[in-house]
Amino acid sequence: MKKIVSLYSVAILLLIGSCSTNPFTGKKTLALVSNDQLFPMAFQQYGQFLTENKVVVGTAEAKRVEKVGMKIKAAAERWLTANGQAAVLQGYQWEYKLVDNKEVNAWCMPGGKIVFYTGILPITNDEATMAAVMGHEVAHALASHGAQRMSAGMLQQAGAVAVSVGTQNQSAEKQQMWMQAFGLGSQFGVMLPFSRDHESEADMIGLTLMAVAGYDPKNAVIVWERMSAKGGQSPPEFMSTHPSNETRIAKITSQIPAAKAEAAKFGVVFK
């Protein structure tokens, strides 16, 4: 097992030397992949996705996605510039598309490529509720969550290699036992909580962005109340990449006053 310790020591040193700072929270984050590496890949995948799916153009809903996206982008620029973080925006190429898909979903690729599916429009049926989801997705991009997830995956793979090397002289049965233990431990103890933390962080940052853009952050609660009312089977929270609707509603509700206070710094006041 000394080999495992040695390999993990190397991984820890690599981790310490490969950190960036989240511009919104000040936290140190994984940064094994740079935006210069990640953005071109993301843009290529995004372009391919658009060629393989039906993009909705010219409709009121498509125009709303574009309008809200631009307002959230402008709010992000205002906040980052005011807080001395304008350099974070380097390399971003913002784009907002509505795609014909019944799935209740929206996503943002690294570098600012955002897609809303038509299936989420009943949940985001006006600018304010759409801004809650848009703010969340933009937050994922600006907080470099994509790069962090890729970095975490790389470390998970390195850990698996370390376990494999460290147990190579043991029986096949014990090797399998160690690999299963590592797989379950890293997935449920690290990767899934890591993803849920990203979702909660994007919710928090998104509240600030939508508030600075002039949208009352209480509309984020409405979004998740609608999601909850929609029903459908969801796995237990500890088995999911996302917090439960109940957890999100509680956290978002507690964070609304801070988002409003932040917006007030930019002259945006809510009743």
C-alpha positions, 0 to 999 in steps of 0.5 A: 500500500506504500505505492498508493500513499506515494501516488496520492502524495504526488496527486496532492502536490499536483492539486495544491499547485493547480488551483484557481480562485472562484471570483464570487466566493473567494474559494480555491478550486480545482484547475487542472484544465485551463480555459484555453484548453477547455473552451475550444473543445466546448465550442466544437461540441456546442457547434456539433450539438446545434447541427444535430438538433432543431434550433427554434428561431424567431418565436417569442420564446426564442427571443425571450431566451436571448433577451434574458441571456443578454441581461444576465450577461450584462449583470455578470459583467457589471458585478465582476468589473465592480469587484475587480474580476473583469479578467474572468470574462476573457475568452467567453463567447456568449450565445443563447439558443432555444432547442426543440426538446421535451426534456425539462432542462437547460445547460451552459457549456464552458465559455458561455454557450447556453441552451434552453430546451422547449420542455422547460418553458412551462416552468420558466414562462416569463422573464423573471423565472427564466432569469432564475434558470439563466442566472444559474447556468451562467453561474456554472460557466463563470465559476468554472464548474465544467473545468472543476468537474473534469479535474475531479474526474482526472483525480478520480481516475488517478486514484483508481490507478493508484489502487490498481498499482498498490494492490497488484500483488494481492489476489484477484478477489482482493484487488476487486474488493479494493477497486469496488471500495474505491469506486463506491467511496469516491462516487458517493463520498466525493464526486456526488457531493462535489456535484451537489455543491456546484449546484448549490453554488450556482443557485447562490451566484445565480440569485445575485446575477438575476437580482443585479439584472433587475429580476426579483430573486424570489422567482428562483423559489417559484421555479423550484416549487414548480419543479417540485409540483411537476413530480416524477421519481427522483433518487435519494439526494445522496445518490444524486448529482443535484440537491433535492427540490426541498433542499434547494428551496430552503437554501435559496430562500435563505440566500435571497436577502443577501442577493437583494443586498448585493443588487442594492449596491448597483442601485437595484432595489426590490420591495 
